[in-house]
């Protein structure tokens, strides 16, 4: 893949990831496990969800750098992706702020759409061999270092962040704030959507049109 092609894919992947996260949070269905602490803290501080995503992402980048420091797997493009992801989350959240009044049907539709977008992001990350989601980048680093792979997409970092998010939500709200369908459905649904999309692409490549 040439540099121009990679740059185009990179420029498409980050907005899609940010849009998926914004759709979930703005409809009130929660957010991905790794982003629950950022969402909770954004509700009790002046900083936005996107800003907390950048701060947590930078912390994850630092941890990933320490894990990979002797393996030559440090990429500054990951840090740039973190900053752009946070900014775009706030941008999409502003555009879709009206979704906060969405019906149950609207919430489910946006959640499925977000899962589809995350599936595309996952495929593009594989093509780019660059992680635009800091949680995926650190999960990958942990997996390479420990050789521990958990089923589906519930990874070590997701579990740690989810527990942290639950603790923070009870400290500040005495309820499961920021934790809902979007916390548990995407880790289960996205891998299957990835498989379906990839199989469809393989069939298109093998068809007479390609």
Backbone as ProteinMPNN parsed JSONL, in Angstrom:
{"seq_chain_A": "XXXXXXXXXXXXXXXXXXXXXXXXXXXXXXXXXXXXXXXXXXXXXXXXXXXXXXXXXXXXXXXXXXXXXXXXXXXXXXXXXXXXXXXXXXXXXXXXXXXXXXXXXXXXXXXXXXXXXXXXXXXXXXXXXXXXXXXXXXXXXXXXXXXXXXXXXXXXXXXXXXXXXXXXXXXXXXXXXXXXXXXXXXXXXXXXXXXXXXXXXXXXXXXXXX", "coords_chain_A": {"N_chain_A": [[0.847, -1.19, 0.0], [0.665, 2.167, -0.958], [1.977, 5.37, 0.248], [0.204, 7.499, -0.137], [-2.282, 6.241, -0.428], [-2.463, 5.07, 2.102], [-2.563, 7.357, 3.713], [-5.02, 8.439, 2.953], [-6.805, 6.437, 3.802], [-6.243, 6.548, 6.531], [-7.162, 9.101, 7.095], [-9.852, 8.706, 6.773], [-10.57, 6.733, 8.573], [-10.328, 7.675, 11.265], [-12.342, 9.8, 11.574], [-14.63, 8.143, 11.219], [-14.454, 6.397, 13.416], [-14.685, 8.243, 15.524], [-17.252, 9.237, 14.981], [-18.811, 6.95, 15.414], [-18.464, 6.565, 18.198], [-19.535, 8.973, 19.146], [-22.214, 8.777, 18.284], [-23.153, 6.734, 19.924], [-22.838, 7.776, 22.538], [-24.32, 10.175, 22.476], [-26.93, 9.338, 22.127], [-27.483, 8.279, 24.53], [-26.91, 5.655, 25.205], [-24.706, 4.822, 26.51], [-21.179, 4.07, 26.394], [-18.216, 2.712, 24.788], [-16.441, 0.118, 26.594], [-13.729, 0.868, 27.279], [-13.888, 3.604, 27.312], [-15.509, 4.498, 29.296], [-14.607, 5.673, 31.824], [-13.72, 8.216, 30.919], [-16.093, 9.316, 29.913], [-17.705, 9.484, 32.198], [-16.187, 11.254, 33.802], [-16.287, 13.505, 32.201], [-18.795, 14.424, 32.67], [-18.739, 15.518, 35.156], [-16.836, 17.421, 35.289], [-15.344, 20.44, 33.872], [-14.17, 19.75, 31.467], [-14.567, 18.349, 28.197], [-15.988, 15.312, 26.782], [-14.445, 14.506, 24.61], [-12.047, 15.795, 25.233], [-11.251, 14.477, 27.591], [-10.951, 11.998, 26.475], [-8.685, 12.422, 24.91], [-6.802, 12.924, 26.945], [-6.819, 10.507, 28.436], [-6.158, 8.852, 26.347], [-3.571, 9.739, 25.771], [-2.295, 8.924, 28.083], [-2.582, 6.148, 27.825], [-1.081, 5.826, 25.533], [1.456, 6.446, 26.532], [1.82, 4.32, 28.326], [1.738, 2.196, 26.515], [3.998, 2.809, 25.023], [6.017, 2.39, 26.914], [5.73, -0.347, 27.242], [6.451, -1.261, 24.737], [9.019, -0.357, 24.401], [11.438, -1.653, 24.024], [11.013, -3.037, 21.743], [10.797, -1.774, 19.355], [8.337, -0.798, 18.378], [7.105, 1.657, 18.477], [5.022, 4.311, 17.575], [4.576, 7.518, 16.506], [2.441, 8.396, 15.102], [0.256, 7.256, 16.272], [-0.18, 8.854, 18.509], [-0.907, 11.27, 17.303], [-3.275, 10.421, 16.151], [-4.817, 9.989, 18.408], [-5.243, 12.587, 19.438], [-6.638, 13.782, 17.295], [-8.84, 12.091, 17.216], [-10.135, 12.658, 19.681], [-10.824, 15.387, 19.295], [-12.564, 15.168, 17.114], [-14.575, 13.594, 18.193], [-15.817, 15.407, 19.923], [-16.661, 17.219, 17.984], [-18.491, 15.706, 16.363], [-20.279, 15.066, 18.402], [-21.348, 17.538, 19.04], [-22.677, 18.148, 16.646], [-24.615, 16.138, 16.618], [-26.112, 16.514, 18.904], [-28.804, 16.669, 19.307], [-29.742, 14.098, 19.386], [-30.067, 13.229, 21.916], [-32.636, 13.037, 22.751], [-33.65, 10.82, 21.566], [-35.781, 8.07, 20.638], [-36.391, 4.699, 21.886], [-36.235, 3.018, 19.688], [-34.754, 4.648, 17.968], [-32.394, 4.806, 19.407], [-31.5, 2.135, 19.316], [-31.155, 1.834, 16.556], [-29.103, 3.734, 16.06], [-27.11, 2.595, 17.604], [-26.631, 0.138, 16.305], [-25.782, 1.137, 13.847], [-23.466, 2.439, 14.725], [-21.97, 0.217, 15.535], [-21.576, -1.002, 13.066], [-19.989, 0.958, 11.849], [-17.764, 0.814, 13.526], [-16.912, -1.727, 12.907], [-16.03, -1.358, 10.294], [-13.957, 0.419, 10.858], [-12.274, -1.295, 12.294], [-11.507, -3.098, 10.29], [-10.178, -1.345, 8.542], [-8.12, -0.51, 10.202], [-6.648, -2.828, 10.274], [-5.798, -2.91, 7.631], [-4.233, -0.615, 7.52], [-2.425, -1.124, 9.481], [-2.114, 0.406, 11.687], [-3.243, 1.654, 14.741], [-6.097, 3.507, 15.391], [-7.695, 3.823, 17.519], [-6.919, 4.334, 20.793], [-7.288, 2.482, 22.851], [-7.415, 0.026, 21.528], [-4.827, -0.048, 20.544], [-3.248, -0.255, 22.885], [-4.278, -2.613, 23.927], [-3.403, -4.374, 21.966], [-0.636, -4.149, 22.336], [-0.371, -5.179, 24.924], [-1.281, -7.765, 24.486], [0.709, -8.745, 22.765], [2.883, -8.644, 24.458], [2.222, -10.219, 26.685], [1.123, -12.433, 25.581], [-1.493, -13.035, 25.98], [-4.714, -13.513, 25.039], [-7.959, -12.517, 25.126], [-11.352, -13.738, 24.655], [-13.52, -12.674, 21.914], [-13.982, -9.164, 21.928], [-13.49, -8.285, 24.418], [-11.025, -7.134, 26.195], [-8.06, -6.95, 28.264], [-7.613, -4.241, 28.999], [-10.153, -3.139, 28.489], [-11.721, -4.35, 30.452], [-10.522, -3.398, 32.823], [-10.943, -0.616, 32.537], [-13.733, -0.553, 32.4], [-14.492, -1.47, 34.951], [-13.355, 0.596, 36.428], [-14.877, 2.729, 35.435], [-17.413, 2.025, 36.389], [-17.006, 2.226, 39.158], [-16.396, 4.99, 39.372], [-18.819, 6.076, 38.411], [-20.599, 5.362, 40.415], [-19.51, 6.7, 42.537], [-19.896, 9.405, 41.848], [-22.539, 9.57, 40.843], [-24.129, 7.605, 41.95], [-25.217, 5.564, 40.459], [-25.378, 3.567, 37.392], [-23.911, 5.381, 35.456], [-23.294, 6.329, 32.118], [-22.961, 3.77, 31.276], [-24.263, 1.243, 29.404], [-26.255, -0.187, 26.789], [-24.41, 0.279, 24.732], [-22.061, -0.311, 25.916], [-21.826, -3.033, 26.141], [-22.849, -4.336, 23.867], [-21.368, -3.66, 21.38], [-18.697, -4.931, 21.764], [-19.407, -7.584, 21.425], [-20.885, -7.722, 19.046], [-19.469, -6.379, 16.975], [-17.141, -7.981, 16.12], [-18.434, -10.032, 14.647], [-19.707, -8.571, 12.646], [-17.449, -7.607, 11.356], [-16.474, -9.997, 10.296], [-18.58, -10.685, 8.53], [-18.553, -8.494, 6.743], [-15.956, -8.714, 5.688], [-16.11, -11.229, 4.448], [-17.997, -10.622, 2.51], [-16.537, -8.768, 1.004], [-14.481, -10.42, 0.059], [-15.922, -12.116, -1.627], [-16.775, -10.29, -3.53], [-14.343, -9.563, -4.639], [-13.675, -11.945, -5.871], [-15.577, -12.147, -7.765], [-16.878, -11.695, -11.134], [-16.791, -9.05, -11.629], [-14.482, -7.969, -10.744]], "CA_chain_A": [[0.0, 0.0, 0.0], [1.508, 3.354, -1.021], [1.773, 6.348, 1.318], [-0.995, 8.295, -0.413], [-3.421, 5.39, -0.106], [-2.49, 4.929, 3.558], [-2.984, 8.638, 4.277], [-6.456, 8.569, 2.706], [-7.482, 5.516, 4.719], [-6.05, 7.089, 7.871], [-8.04, 10.252, 7.214], [-11.241, 8.234, 6.798], [-10.786, 5.857, 9.719], [-10.505, 8.421, 12.517], [-13.693, 10.37, 11.65], [-15.615, 7.073, 11.39], [-14.373, 5.942, 14.807], [-15.239, 9.309, 16.363], [-18.686, 9.273, 14.728], [-19.411, 5.797, 16.096], [-18.477, 6.836, 19.638], [-20.473, 10.082, 19.381], [-23.584, 8.284, 18.119], [-23.528, 5.954, 21.108], [-22.94, 8.607, 23.74], [-25.361, 11.191, 22.342], [-28.247, 8.713, 22.26], [-27.656, 7.857, 25.914], [-26.773, 4.208, 25.368], [-23.41, 4.549, 27.123], [-20.045, 4.12, 25.481], [-17.388, 1.512, 24.806], [-15.872, -0.113, 27.93], [-12.482, 1.599, 27.528], [-14.129, 5.041, 27.358], [-16.454, 4.829, 30.368], [-14.099, 6.678, 32.778], [-13.693, 9.532, 30.276], [-17.466, 9.817, 29.812], [-18.154, 9.845, 33.548], [-15.468, 12.447, 34.245], [-16.73, 14.657, 31.405], [-20.071, 14.883, 33.21], [-18.546, 16.151, 36.466], [-15.75, 18.405, 35.166], [-15.541, 21.342, 32.722], [-13.605, 19.183, 30.252], [-15.502, 17.586, 27.377], [-15.707, 13.887, 26.59], [-13.32, 14.427, 23.689], [-10.821, 16.204, 25.939], [-10.871, 13.369, 28.463], [-10.486, 10.925, 25.594], [-7.304, 12.753, 24.558], [-5.961, 12.754, 28.127], [-6.688, 9.073, 28.702], [-5.441, 8.282, 25.216], [-2.153, 10.054, 25.941], [-1.808, 8.033, 29.136], [-2.479, 4.806, 27.233], [0.061, 5.874, 24.611], [2.664, 6.375, 27.354], [1.949, 2.944, 28.814], [2.08, 1.36, 25.355], [5.389, 3.107, 24.679], [6.866, 1.707, 27.892], [5.653, -1.787, 26.968], [7.116, -1.56, 23.46], [10.237, 0.44, 24.293], [12.551, -2.497, 23.567], [10.568, -3.842, 20.613], [10.771, -0.973, 18.131], [6.971, -0.718, 17.872], [6.578, 2.953, 18.882], [4.594, 5.099, 16.426], [4.042, 8.813, 16.89], [1.155, 8.582, 14.424], [-0.783, 6.87, 17.232], [-0.459, 10.032, 19.341], [-1.672, 12.191, 16.473], [-4.613, 9.859, 15.988], [-5.521, 10.195, 19.681], [-5.666, 13.992, 19.501], [-7.663, 14.002, 16.274], [-10.031, 11.346, 17.633], [-10.828, 13.417, 20.717], [-11.404, 16.594, 18.703], [-13.687, 14.784, 16.257], [-15.667, 13.142, 19.061], [-16.54, 16.615, 20.339], [-17.284, 17.795, 16.799], [-19.68, 14.91, 16.055], [-21.216, 15.166, 19.528], [-22.039, 18.822, 18.89], [-23.59, 18.049, 15.506], [-25.7, 15.195, 16.893], [-26.574, 16.72, 20.272], [-30.251, 16.473, 19.342], [-30.065, 12.678, 19.548], [-30.266, 12.928, 23.334], [-34.066, 12.77, 22.94], [-34.017, 9.721, 20.67], [-36.617, 6.996, 21.178], [-35.698, 3.42, 22.022], [-35.942, 2.574, 18.327], [-33.662, 5.476, 17.472], [-31.185, 4.398, 20.118], [-31.06, 0.843, 18.776], [-30.673, 2.084, 15.195], [-27.802, 4.41, 16.136], [-26.147, 1.644, 18.158], [-26.273, -0.798, 15.235], [-24.984, 1.912, 12.9], [-22.152, 2.64, 15.341], [-21.267, -1.069, 15.468], [-21.164, -1.164, 11.664], [-18.863, 1.871, 11.632], [-16.609, 0.278, 14.248], [-16.439, -2.878, 12.138], [-15.246, -0.792, 9.187], [-12.728, 0.937, 11.468], [-11.429, -2.449, 12.621], [-10.944, -3.601, 9.029], [-9.228, -0.35, 8.038], [-6.942, -0.563, 11.068], [-5.863, -3.965, 9.808], [-5.166, -2.528, 6.376], [-3.214, 0.404, 7.789], [-1.512, -1.611, 10.515], [-2.008, 1.504, 12.647], [-4.445, 1.734, 15.552], [-6.597, 4.859, 15.616], [-8.311, 3.796, 18.841], [-5.831, 4.074, 21.738], [-7.561, 1.267, 23.614], [-7.005, -1.106, 20.689], [-3.363, -0.034, 20.45], [-2.674, -0.789, 24.116], [-4.67, -4.03, 24.001], [-2.506, -5.101, 21.079], [0.68, -4.19, 22.973], [-0.46, -6.111, 26.057], [-1.401, -9.114, 23.937], [2.017, -9.148, 22.251], [3.845, -8.773, 25.557], [1.827, -11.281, 27.613], [0.578, -13.546, 24.802], [-2.814, -13.319, 26.526], [-5.78, -13.034, 24.163], [-9.276, -12.857, 25.64], [-12.302, -13.935, 23.564], [-14.246, -11.531, 21.364], [-13.212, -7.93, 22.024], [-13.302, -7.908, 25.815], [-9.611, -7.268, 26.458], [-7.655, -6.593, 29.617], [-7.847, -2.817, 29.218], [-11.595, -2.903, 28.529], [-12.221, -4.789, 31.751], [-10.015, -2.458, 33.82], [-11.63, 0.666, 32.363], [-15.144, -0.723, 32.738], [-14.581, -1.5, 36.416], [-13.062, 1.965, 36.872], [-16.041, 3.535, 35.105], [-18.499, 1.673, 37.318], [-16.662, 2.818, 40.452], [-16.557, 6.436, 39.261], [-20.234, 6.407, 38.251], [-21.27, 5.234, 41.708], [-18.998, 7.762, 43.398], [-20.461, 10.701, 41.47], [-23.963, 9.556, 40.494], [-24.803, 6.51, 42.649], [-25.896, 4.749, 39.462], [-24.515, 3.162, 36.275], [-23.862, 6.452, 34.476], [-22.406, 6.092, 30.985], [-22.854, 2.331, 31.033], [-25.537, 0.767, 28.885], [-26.184, -1.111, 25.653], [-23.197, 0.523, 23.947], [-20.917, -0.838, 26.657], [-21.739, -4.487, 26.046], [-23.216, -4.855, 22.548], [-20.288, -3.613, 20.373], [-17.657, -5.959, 21.876], [-19.935, -8.868, 20.974], [-21.428, -7.643, 17.7], [-18.503, -5.891, 15.989], [-16.354, -9.046, 15.472], [-19.257, -10.738, 13.661], [-19.877, -7.663, 11.51], [-16.168, -7.629, 10.648], [-16.43, -11.248, 9.532], [-19.556, -10.603, 7.439], [-18.063, -7.513, 5.763], [-14.784, -9.275, 5.018], [-16.563, -12.284, 3.548], [-18.615, -9.963, 1.375], [-15.468, -8.197, 0.177], [-13.794, -11.521, -0.623], [-16.774, -12.588, -2.713], [-16.742, -9.267, -4.58], [-13.036, -9.666, -5.309], [-13.645, -13.161, -6.672], [-16.627, -12.109, -8.781], [-16.448, -11.314, -12.482], [-16.703, -7.597, -11.741], [-13.153, -7.543, -10.295]], "C_chain_A": [[0.889, 1.25, 0.0], [1.108, 4.369, 0.046], [0.507, 7.163, 1.118], [-2.251, 7.521, -0.054], [-3.572, 5.253, 1.404], [-2.997, 6.2, 4.22], [-4.491, 8.844, 4.107], [-7.245, 7.685, 3.669], [-7.402, 6.021, 6.154], [-7.01, 8.248, 8.122], [-9.507, 9.889, 7.266], [-11.539, 7.484, 8.098], [-11.079, 6.618, 11.001], [-11.876, 9.094, 12.604], [-14.782, 9.315, 11.847], [-15.633, 6.57, 12.832], [-14.995, 6.968, 15.747], [-16.754, 9.394, 16.206], [-19.389, 8.131, 15.45], [-19.529, 6.053, 17.594], [-19.49, 7.933, 19.973], [-21.919, 9.627, 19.268], [-24.055, 7.521, 19.355], [-23.754, 6.852, 22.321], [-24.093, 9.6, 23.655], [-26.765, 10.609, 22.451], [-28.482, 8.162, 23.655], [-27.553, 6.371, 26.141], [-25.434, 3.828, 26.001], [-22.295, 4.69, 26.109], [-19.247, 2.832, 25.591], [-16.716, 1.356, 26.167], [-14.651, 0.737, 28.237], [-12.694, 3.101, 27.692], [-15.09, 5.45, 28.475], [-15.879, 5.807, 31.394], [-14.093, 8.089, 32.19], [-15.091, 10.137, 30.206], [-17.991, 10.256, 31.173], [-17.499, 11.145, 33.996], [-15.883, 13.69, 33.454], [-18.033, 15.241, 31.935], [-19.911, 15.632, 34.528], [-17.399, 17.165, 36.462], [-16.032, 19.314, 33.968], [-15.024, 20.76, 31.409], [-14.633, 18.327, 29.521], [-15.087, 16.115, 27.308], [-14.497, 13.702, 25.669], [-12.004, 14.789, 24.354], [-10.329, 15.101, 26.862], [-10.384, 12.174, 27.653], [-9.029, 11.159, 25.194], [-6.371, 12.499, 25.748], [-5.743, 11.277, 28.452], [-5.905, 8.399, 27.579], [-3.95, 8.527, 25.315], [-1.525, 9.171, 27.016], [-1.619, 6.614, 28.608], [-1.297, 4.734, 26.271], [1.373, 5.756, 25.373], [2.894, 4.957, 27.857], [2.366, 2.018, 27.679], [3.536, 1.57, 24.948], [6.35, 2.397, 25.624], [6.882, 0.201, 27.649], [6.492, -2.145, 25.744], [8.49, -0.924, 23.316], [11.432, -0.359, 23.771], [12.198, -3.323, 22.329], [10.478, -3.059, 19.315], [9.386, -0.821, 17.538], [6.305, 0.594, 18.293], [6.256, 3.787, 17.644], [3.979, 6.397, 16.896], [2.712, 9.097, 16.203], [-0.006, 8.179, 15.343], [-1.172, 8.056, 18.111], [-1.258, 11.071, 18.56], [-3.104, 11.724, 16.29], [-5.447, 10.076, 17.245], [-6.072, 11.616, 19.767], [-6.794, 14.261, 18.52], [-8.957, 13.285, 16.641], [-10.824, 12.126, 18.671], [-11.512, 14.657, 20.178], [-12.642, 16.255, 17.864], [-14.855, 14.224, 17.066], [-16.495, 14.333, 19.515], [-17.279, 17.254, 19.162], [-18.577, 17.042, 16.452], [-20.722, 15.016, 17.166], [-22.001, 16.466, 19.454], [-23.068, 18.747, 17.764], [-24.815, 17.197, 15.83], [-26.229, 15.324, 18.322], [-28.08, 16.519, 20.41], [-30.672, 15.03, 19.537], [-30.297, 12.299, 20.996], [-31.726, 12.616, 23.639], [-34.561, 11.619, 22.067], [-34.858, 8.675, 21.385], [-35.787, 5.724, 21.311], [-35.309, 2.883, 20.646], [-34.776, 3.343, 17.723], [-32.335, 5.112, 18.123], [-30.62, 3.099, 19.554], [-30.492, 1.017, 17.375], [-29.28, 2.711, 15.218], [-26.734, 3.469, 16.683], [-25.689, 0.651, 17.099], [-25.415, -0.101, 14.184], [-23.571, 2.127, 13.435], [-21.329, 1.356, 15.296], [-20.758, -1.334, 14.051], [-19.956, -0.276, 11.362], [-17.602, 1.351, 12.322], [-16.038, -0.956, 13.55], [-15.58, -2.41, 10.965], [-13.918, -0.259, 9.7], [-11.753, -0.197, 11.775], [-10.749, -2.998, 11.376], [-9.886, -2.645, 8.489], [-7.958, -0.31, 8.886], [-6.037, -1.717, 10.659], [-5.132, -3.659, 8.52], [-4.007, -1.559, 6.602], [-2.094, -0.112, 8.674], [-1.154, -0.485, 11.48], [-3.325, 1.571, 13.421], [-4.852, 3.189, 15.747], [-7.327, 4.957, 16.948], [-7.224, 3.441, 19.854], [-6.038, 2.817, 22.564], [-7.143, 0.032, 22.83], [-5.491, -1.206, 20.611], [-2.727, -0.638, 21.693], [-3.038, -2.254, 24.302], [-3.743, -4.888, 23.146], [-1.112, -5.237, 21.704], [0.696, -5.178, 24.131], [-0.503, -7.546, 25.558], [-0.057, -9.629, 23.43], [3.01, -9.412, 23.381], [3.518, -9.977, 26.445], [1.374, -12.548, 26.912], [-0.79, -13.978, 25.329], [-3.864, -12.69, 25.634], [-7.122, -13.487, 24.738], [-10.259, -12.983, 24.483], [-13.019, -12.656, 23.172], [-13.388, -10.273, 21.465], [-13.136, -7.426, 23.466], [-11.845, -8.175, 26.17], [-9.301, -6.769, 27.863], [-7.978, -5.133, 29.924], [-9.331, -2.499, 29.322], [-12.166, -3.242, 29.906], [-11.792, -3.818, 32.852], [-10.772, -1.129, 33.751], [-13.108, 0.569, 32.732], [-15.339, -0.736, 34.243], [-14.337, -0.111, 36.987], [-14.25, 2.886, 36.616], [-17.209, 3.278, 36.035], [-18.245, 2.308, 38.684], [-16.88, 4.326, 40.435], [-18.032, 6.836, 39.159], [-20.986, 6.308, 39.568], [-20.775, 6.293, 42.689], [-19.716, 9.077, 43.117], [-21.975, 10.692, 41.283], [-24.786, 8.51, 41.246], [-25.669, 5.677, 41.699], [-24.914, 4.411, 38.338], [-24.513, 4.235, 35.192], [-22.86, 6.115, 33.378], [-22.224, 4.633, 30.625], [-24.218, 1.82, 30.592], [-25.333, -0.205, 27.738], [-24.87, -0.971, 24.887], [-21.941, 0.011, 24.645], [-20.717, -2.321, 26.391], [-22.04, -5.051, 24.649], [-22.063, -4.804, 21.546], [-19.199, -4.663, 20.545], [-18.107, -7.336, 21.391], [-20.338, -8.852, 19.503], [-20.385, -7.28, 16.644], [-17.674, -7.006, 15.343], [-17.14, -9.814, 14.413], [-19.514, -9.867, 12.435], [-18.603, -7.591, 10.685], [-16.083, -8.853, 9.753], [-17.356, -11.181, 8.315], [-19.063, -9.658, 6.345], [-16.883, -8.078, 4.982], [-15.164, -10.381, 4.047], [-17.229, -11.704, 2.312], [-17.592, -9.353, 0.435], [-14.715, -9.277, -0.592], [-14.606, -12.022, -1.807], [-16.802, -11.589, -3.873], [-15.429, -9.343, -5.376], [-12.964, -10.866, -6.238], [-14.671, -13.157, -7.799], [-16.083, -11.62, -10.117], [-16.314, -9.798, -12.646], [-15.321, -7.097, -11.337], [-12.088, -8.393, -10.961]], "O_chain_A": [[1.766, 1.385, 0.854], [0.051, 4.254, 0.666], [-0.188, 7.484, 2.081], [-3.175, 8.067, 0.548], [-4.685, 5.314, 1.926], [-3.769, 6.139, 5.176], [-5.157, 9.359, 5.004], [-8.223, 8.124, 4.274], [-8.374, 5.935, 6.905], [-7.593, 8.371, 9.2], [-10.324, 10.673, 7.748], [-12.634, 7.595, 8.649], [-11.985, 6.246, 11.747], [-12.531, 8.967, 13.638], [-15.754, 9.559, 12.562], [-16.7, 6.343, 13.402], [-15.743, 6.611, 16.657], [-17.466, 9.6, 17.188], [-20.454, 8.33, 16.036], [-20.572, 5.79, 18.192], [-20.215, 7.835, 20.963], [-22.763, 10.04, 20.063], [-25.204, 7.646, 19.777], [-24.742, 6.702, 23.04], [-24.772, 9.844, 24.653], [-27.697, 11.318, 22.83], [-29.557, 7.634, 23.941], [-28.044, 5.86, 27.148], [-25.069, 2.653, 26.027], [-22.453, 5.355, 25.085], [-19.57, 1.962, 26.4], [-16.444, 2.355, 26.832], [-14.539, 1.277, 29.337], [-11.797, 3.805, 28.155], [-15.445, 6.623, 28.586], [-16.6, 6.712, 31.814], [-14.424, 9.05, 32.884], [-15.257, 11.339, 30.415], [-18.649, 11.29, 31.281], [-18.173, 12.038, 34.51], [-15.836, 14.803, 33.978], [-18.346, 16.405, 31.687], [-20.839, 16.306, 34.974], [-17.036, 17.703, 37.509], [-16.878, 18.987, 33.135], [-15.407, 21.234, 30.339], [-15.464, 17.666, 30.144], [-13.99, 15.736, 27.719], [-13.64, 12.854, 25.914], [-10.971, 14.176, 24.083], [-9.132, 14.817, 26.914], [-9.51, 11.429, 28.095], [-8.233, 10.221, 25.143], [-5.29, 11.933, 25.588], [-4.618, 10.851, 28.711], [-5.099, 7.5, 27.817], [-3.147, 7.652, 24.991], [-0.384, 8.728, 26.887], [-0.62, 5.959, 28.906], [-0.602, 3.721, 26.197], [2.293, 5.064, 24.937], [4.016, 4.451, 27.824], [3.236, 1.164, 27.85], [4.225, 0.621, 24.572], [7.374, 1.867, 25.194], [7.91, -0.453, 27.825], [7.153, -3.182, 25.708], [9.071, -0.946, 22.231], [12.333, 0.202, 23.147], [12.963, -4.192, 21.912], [10.12, -3.62, 18.279], [9.251, -0.723, 16.319], [5.085, 0.647, 18.45], [7.103, 3.956, 16.767], [2.973, 6.389, 17.605], [1.94, 9.939, 16.663], [-1.115, 8.696, 15.21], [-2.348, 8.244, 18.424], [-2.182, 11.68, 19.099], [-4.034, 12.53, 16.276], [-6.651, 10.32, 17.157], [-7.232, 11.818, 20.126], [-7.792, 14.893, 18.869], [-10.046, 13.807, 16.406], [-12.044, 12.246, 18.562], [-12.647, 14.956, 20.551], [-13.643, 16.971, 17.904], [-16.009, 14.368, 16.661], [-17.725, 14.285, 19.498], [-18.386, 17.767, 19.322], [-19.627, 17.657, 16.27], [-21.921, 15.052, 16.89], [-23.19, 16.493, 19.771], [-24.193, 19.225, 17.91], [-25.92, 17.492, 15.376], [-26.736, 14.354, 18.887], [-28.576, 16.233, 21.5], [-31.838, 14.761, 19.825], [-30.684, 11.167, 21.284], [-32.03, 12.003, 24.663], [-35.765, 11.469, 21.858], [-34.679, 8.421, 22.577], [-34.627, 5.68, 20.9], [-34.208, 2.365, 20.455], [-33.919, 2.768, 17.052], [-31.289, 5.111, 17.475], [-29.414, 2.977, 19.34], [-29.468, 0.422, 17.038], [-28.386, 2.279, 14.491], [-25.577, 3.538, 16.269], [-24.499, 0.352, 17.0], [-24.443, -0.67, 13.688], [-22.595, 2.013, 12.692], [-20.124, 1.4, 15.048], [-19.646, -1.828, 13.864], [-19.014, -0.708, 10.698], [-16.505, 1.438, 11.77], [-14.832, -1.202, 13.595], [-14.535, -2.993, 10.678], [-12.878, -0.452, 9.07], [-10.551, -0.072, 11.541], [-9.563, -3.325, 11.399], [-8.827, -3.075, 8.034], [-6.861, -0.104, 8.367], [-4.812, -1.6, 10.692], [-3.994, -4.084, 8.324], [-2.954, -1.661, 5.973], [-0.968, 0.383, 8.632], [-0.047, -0.43, 12.015], [-4.4, 1.547, 12.821], [-4.057, 4.007, 16.21], [-7.554, 6.058, 17.451], [-6.659, 2.35, 19.783], [-5.07, 2.155, 22.938], [-6.581, -0.905, 23.397], [-4.931, -2.302, 20.611], [-1.791, -1.432, 21.595], [-2.224, -3.048, 24.773], [-3.349, -5.984, 23.544], [-0.485, -6.293, 21.618], [1.658, -5.926, 24.302], [0.144, -8.432, 26.117], [0.284, -10.794, 23.631], [3.867, -10.289, 23.276], [4.421, -10.674, 26.906], [1.249, -13.604, 27.533], [-1.2, -15.125, 25.156], [-3.905, -11.469, 25.485], [-7.394, -14.684, 24.829], [-10.032, -12.396, 23.426], [-13.122, -11.703, 23.945], [-12.204, -10.3, 21.13], [-12.762, -6.279, 23.708], [-11.47, -9.32, 26.419], [-10.167, -6.235, 28.556], [-8.544, -4.821, 30.971], [-9.732, -1.68, 30.148], [-12.989, -2.505, 30.448], [-12.595, -3.455, 33.712], [-11.188, -0.587, 34.775], [-13.67, 1.5, 33.309], [-16.249, -0.087, 34.758], [-15.024, 0.314, 37.916], [-14.597, 3.716, 37.457], [-17.915, 4.207, 36.425], [-19.159, 2.862, 39.295], [-17.472, 4.883, 41.359], [-18.446, 7.828, 39.758], [-21.91, 7.083, 39.815], [-21.519, 6.733, 43.565], [-20.101, 9.785, 44.047], [-22.631, 11.702, 41.537], [-26.015, 8.53, 41.181], [-26.715, 5.156, 42.087], [-23.781, 4.89, 38.321], [-25.064, 4.017, 34.113], [-21.741, 5.679, 33.647], [-21.415, 4.3, 29.758], [-25.205, 1.948, 31.317], [-24.359, -0.956, 27.714], [-24.287, -1.962, 24.447], [-20.88, -0.087, 24.028], [-19.591, -2.817, 26.41], [-21.545, -6.12, 24.292], [-21.79, -5.819, 20.904], [-18.792, -5.257, 19.547], [-17.282, -8.158, 20.992], [-20.159, -9.842, 18.794], [-20.415, -7.817, 15.536], [-17.507, -6.994, 14.123], [-16.578, -10.206, 13.391], [-19.538, -10.368, 11.31], [-18.659, -7.521, 9.457], [-15.673, -8.762, 8.596], [-16.974, -11.57, 7.211], [-19.145, -9.98, 5.16], [-16.817, -7.939, 3.76], [-14.61, -10.468, 2.951], [-17.059, -12.216, 1.206], [-17.75, -9.408, -0.784], [-14.351, -9.081, -1.752], [-14.053, -12.318, -2.866], [-16.847, -11.977, -5.04], [-15.409, -9.207, -6.599], [-12.285, -10.827, -7.263], [-14.657, -14.025, -8.672], [-14.937, -11.178, -10.199], [-15.8, -9.314, -13.655], [-15.005, -5.927, -11.557], [-10.898, -8.194, -10.716]]}, "name": "protein", "num_of_chains": 1, "seq": "XXXXXXXXXXXXXXXXXXXXXXXXXXXXXXXXXXXXXXXXXXXXXXXXXXXXXXXXXXXXXXXXXXXXXXXXXXXXXXXXXXXXXXXXXXXXXXXXXXXXXXXXXXXXXXXXXXXXXXXXXXXXXXXXXXXXXXXXXXXXXXXXXXXXXXXXXXXXXXXXXXXXXXXXXXXXXXXXXXXXXXXXXXXXXXXXXXXXXXXXXXXXXXXXXX"}
